[in-house]
Amino acid sequence: MVPRIWREWREARALSRRVGSYVATVRTEPSEDDARWLSESASRGDLDHARWELRYARRALGLLAAQRDALDDRTPSAVARELAASLRREPLVDAAKLEIAERQFNQRLRAYADVLNERTVGEPTAARLGRTLIGFAGGGHAPRTADVQRAGALLALYLAESSAALERAFGAATLPENIPPSVAAPRHG
């Protein structure tokens, strides 16, 4: 029998490895084509700004995917801690501007969370995500429909990739074939 302290230590190390793997995925650099497109369509040619908006978006959506899809309640907070630590280690962020980068990330995180939580009829979620990205990139209040669609498709892809990476790192939920998810979920009330 393994003493509890050793079991907990091994579990913590395993969680840390899985979180590290997941965060490495959501920290993937944006493609040069996507950054160039966003700089031309929204950030007035500022390629660095476009890259940062795409980095922030991917990381924010990665954290939101962990909050939404994680099998263990500890996972989202562990992902949030590792994302914050990775931002502090980010070689592209000047130490004097770290507080600004953290604030900018948190603003984007709240905005994307609001979009994902919003339940309205009309504009699809991907379009609202795209509009949010373009707004942060400096695209103004009336972006072109094609740009909103491309941005929305890109962020929907980031979200899907995050969910897939989470499943690879932490496993998939499994239920017996005869039990639908709505029955398996605990009822509150």
SULHUHU-V655363 format. One record per residue. PHI is phi in whole degrees, 0 to 359 (none if undefined). OMEGA is omega as a letter, one per 40 degrees, with the letter a starting at -180 (none if undefined). Layout:
# SULHUHU-V655363
phi:PHI omega:OMEGA
phi:PHI omega:OMEGA
This chain:
# SULHUHU-V655363
phi:none omega:a
phi:274 omega:i
phi:302 omega:a
phi:305 omega:a
phi:299 omega:i
phi:289 omega:i
phi:299 omega:i
phi:296 omega:i
phi:297 omega:i
phi:296 omega:i
phi:297 omega:i
phi:295 omega:i
phi:294 omega:i
phi:295 omega:i
phi:299 omega:i
phi:300 omega:i
phi:297 omega:a
phi:296 omega:i
phi:297 omega:i
phi:301 omega:i
phi:297 omega:a
phi:296 omega:a
phi:295 omega:i
phi:301 omega:i
phi:292 omega:a
phi:284 omega:i
phi:264 omega:i
phi:303 omega:i
phi:294 omega:i
phi:294 omega:i
phi:292 omega:i
phi:298 omega:i
phi:297 omega:a
phi:294 omega:i
phi:295 omega:i
phi:296 omega:i
phi:301 omega:a
phi:295 omega:i
phi:295 omega:a
phi:284 omega:a
phi:268 omega:a
phi:224 omega:a
phi:254 omega:i
phi:50 omega:i
phi:84 omega:a
phi:277 omega:a
phi:295 omega:i
phi:297 omega:i
phi:298 omega:i
phi:299 omega:i
phi:300 omega:a
phi:295 omega:i
phi:297 omega:i
phi:291 omega:i
phi:298 omega:i
phi:302 omega:a
phi:297 omega:a
phi:298 omega:a
phi:291 omega:i
phi:297 omega:i
phi:293 omega:i
phi:296 omega:i
phi:293 omega:i
phi:294 omega:i
phi:296 omega:i
phi:295 omega:i
phi:295 omega:a
phi:279 omega:a
phi:249 omega:a
phi:297 omega:i
phi:277 omega:a
phi:239 omega:a
phi:298 omega:a
phi:283 omega:a
phi:299 omega:a
phi:300 omega:a
phi:290 omega:i
phi:294 omega:i
phi:295 omega:i
phi:299 omega:i
phi:298 omega:a
phi:291 omega:i
phi:297 omega:i
phi:296 omega:i
phi:296 omega:a
phi:293 omega:i
phi:293 omega:i
phi:294 omega:i
phi:270 omega:a
phi:301 omega:a
phi:293 omega:a
phi:276 omega:a
phi:251 omega:i
phi:295 omega:a
phi:306 omega:a
phi:289 omega:a
phi:250 omega:a
phi:299 omega:a
phi:299 omega:i
phi:294 omega:i
phi:297 omega:i
phi:296 omega:i
phi:296 omega:i
phi:297 omega:i
phi:300 omega:a
phi:296 omega:i
phi:297 omega:i
phi:293 omega:i
phi:302 omega:i
phi:297 omega:a
phi:296 omega:i
phi:293 omega:i
phi:298 omega:i
phi:301 omega:i
phi:298 omega:a
phi:291 omega:a
phi:274 omega:a
phi:290 omega:i
phi:241 omega:i
phi:232 omega:i
phi:272 omega:i
phi:125 omega:a
phi:293 omega:i
phi:296 omega:a
phi:303 omega:a
phi:300 omega:i
phi:293 omega:i
phi:294 omega:i
phi:299 omega:i
phi:299 omega:i
phi:297 omega:i
phi:294 omega:i
phi:301 omega:a
phi:297 omega:i
phi:298 omega:i
phi:295 omega:a
phi:283 omega:i
phi:99 omega:a
phi:282 omega:i
phi:81 omega:a
phi:268 omega:a
phi:229 omega:i
phi:290 omega:i
phi:295 omega:a
phi:303 omega:a
phi:298 omega:i
phi:291 omega:i
phi:298 omega:i
phi:295 omega:a
phi:294 omega:i
phi:297 omega:i
phi:296 omega:i
phi:296 omega:i
phi:295 omega:a
phi:289 omega:i
phi:296 omega:i
phi:295 omega:i
phi:303 omega:a
phi:294 omega:i
phi:295 omega:i
phi:297 omega:i
phi:296 omega:i
phi:298 omega:i
phi:294 omega:i
phi:294 omega:i
phi:298 omega:i
phi:295 omega:i
phi:297 omega:a
phi:283 omega:a
phi:241 omega:a
phi:95 omega:a
phi:255 omega:i
phi:290 omega:i
phi:232 omega:i
phi:231 omega:i
phi:301 omega:a
phi:302 omega:a
phi:269 omega:a
phi:241 omega:i
phi:287 omega:a
phi:305 omega:a
phi:295 omega:i
phi:278 omega:a
phi:285 omega:a
phi:290 omega:i
phi:293 omega:i
phi:260 omega:i
phi:249 omega:i
phi:149 omega:none
